[in-house]
Amino acid sequence: MTKKPVLHYFNGRGRMESIRWLLAAAGVEFEEKFFETREEFEKLIQGGALMYEQVPMVEIDGMNLVQTRAILRYIAAKYDLYGKNLEEQAWIDMYVEGLRDLSDMIMYFPLSLPKEREMNLEYILQRATTRFFPVYEKALRDHRQDFLVGNRLNWADVQLLEVILMVEECKANVLSGFPLLQDFKVRTSQIPTINRFLQPGSQRKPPLDDESIGTVKNIFKF
Ligand code: GSH
């Protein structure tokens, strides 16, 4: 029996969440080892498993994989979610990198200073609706398929759904001007592996609350 991948991170979204999403969408079961304190994180570093003394780290196929993008690309390629040729991979990379830009803004948002919160939220929503979502709406319209690239689910689709749901947590009706993205959301949410991940009790993590922000600041010393 193949060993399940083991994910090393704190018990929250951060940079690990899109890795959880991709494994879940691929139908791959995984284990998680959480650290909750600076001391536990340092123990992991001292064990020598973190190439850059950073997480996320995923134990998979006898390797300790680090660097979020490298991990995602490995999983996408291994589970056939990375297109069928170099051209499809280039499109997937372009979509995924745009989605990463947007999701990074959302990842850092809970760390906003109270006086900058509203302004930062406005900025995220403005960027989502004027720069990023129009790209994916147009891609679906021009491509005339259920998916962004090719004619089957790939890494970019999984990340698009993840990011749509994240932005909707900031503003529920944010997709109102994007009919094809609305359909895309409904359609991809019904894919059985993804649907299971969306159910309560899955390994999907909630947005960071104030208590977990304190824990994260303590672990990573910022
Ligand atoms: N480029 C890296 C990646 O994408 O994986 C950045 C990783 C990173 O900054 N990880 C943070 C960390 O380990 C936690 S989310 N910080 C501790 C440190 O940099 O000392």
Boltz pocket constraint, residues with backbone or C-beta under 6 A from the ligand:
constraints:
  - pocket:
      binder: B
      contacts: [[A, 14], [A, 15], [A, 52], [A, 53], [A, 54], [A, 55], [A, 56], [A, 66], [A, 67], [A, 68], [A, 69], [A, 220]]
      max_distance: 6.0
